[in-house]
Amino acid sequence: MSAYHPDDMTLMNYAAGSLSIPQALAVSMHLCFCHECRDLVKNFNHLGGALLETIKPASTEDDAFDSLMASLEPHDHSDTPKVKVDMGSAEKITQHFNNPLLRYLPTSLADLPWQRQTKEISKFDLTSLLNIKGFQVALQKINAGAKVPTHTHKGFEYTVILSGGFSDELGVYHEGDFIARDTSHKHSPTALQNEDCICLTVLNAPLKFTGWQRIFNPFMAWH
């Protein structure tokens, strides 16, 4: 069971369909692991439905949650083969809750064409697949025991751990955990020793390295 979750306001906005698609994707991935947050979203949906009935005819079809999930699907996937993607626990739980990430990946996590960023850190960029401006959405793979350089953020970062885990100055995180960071945080995630850590990350502004790595900051701009 996940130990780190989105806050109630984020879940409420998710249920209302008012999050951006990248933010909603991160929350959706957490929900694939976390029955506690799924129950909260369900309750928020029921509450929203009850409120709508007081101001709209009962026949009105207005399900923000279903609309949100539909919006996470690619606009045109008629020519894309359906591939079973091995995502461990996240895939197994899709019988209870839809896993939207499976719609975007061409193959298993292990077989993705990972782009090497350093010797021990790689990414698979999803930004262009979502076709959304103002965000960077990617899968990050950190080799077991490897350390991400110390950084802060120019905006917010949502991270959902899909497999493995990592630690930083604020805690230890495992599969399914949802971690939110912003300009007030400075950290250096380090993958746990026993296996590679694979995360979904959503940023609305570039990272800002501290220490000697700050010389790379001018190359981090992406919008």
C-alpha positions, 0 to 999 in steps of 0.5 A: 500500500502506498505511503505517500499520496496526493493531497485532498485538494489535488484528488478533489480537482482530479475528480472534478476534471479540473487538473491538466492532462499531465497532472491527471496522468500522474494522479491516475498512475497513483490510483492504480496502486492505491485503493485508499485514494481510489475510494476518496476519488469515488466519494468526491465523484458521488458528492459532485454528482449529488451537488449537480443534481441540485442545480441540473436536471437529473437526466443530464449526463455529466461525469467529470471522471469518465470525461477525464479518463477519456481525455487521457487516451491518444487522439488517434491510435487506429494504426497503433498495435495493442501491446501488452505492457509488463508493469508489474503491480500497476498492470495487475491492478488495471482489472480494478482501475484503468491504467492510462499509461499503457495506452502510450507505451509501445512495449514493456518498460524493460524494452523501451528505447531509453534515452541515456542522460548519464551513465546511470540515469535514463528517460523515455519522453512522453511529452510529444505523445500527450501533445500538451504545451507547458509540461514535461512528462517522462519516465525516468529510470535510475539504476540501483544505488545511483544518485540524481544530482542535487536540485530544486525546481522552478515550478512543481514536480509530481513523481509516481514510482512505478517500480523499485524505489528511492530515498531523498532528504525527506523520506524513503519512497516505494512502488506506488508512492506519489511525491510532490515537490516545488520551489521550496524543496531541494533534494537528491533522489537516490535509487534503493540498492536492490533494483532499478527505480522507474518513475513517471515524472511531470514537470511544469518548469525545468529542474534547477541544479545546485552545487557544481552541476548548476553549470548545466542549468542554461541547457535545461530550458525546454519552454 
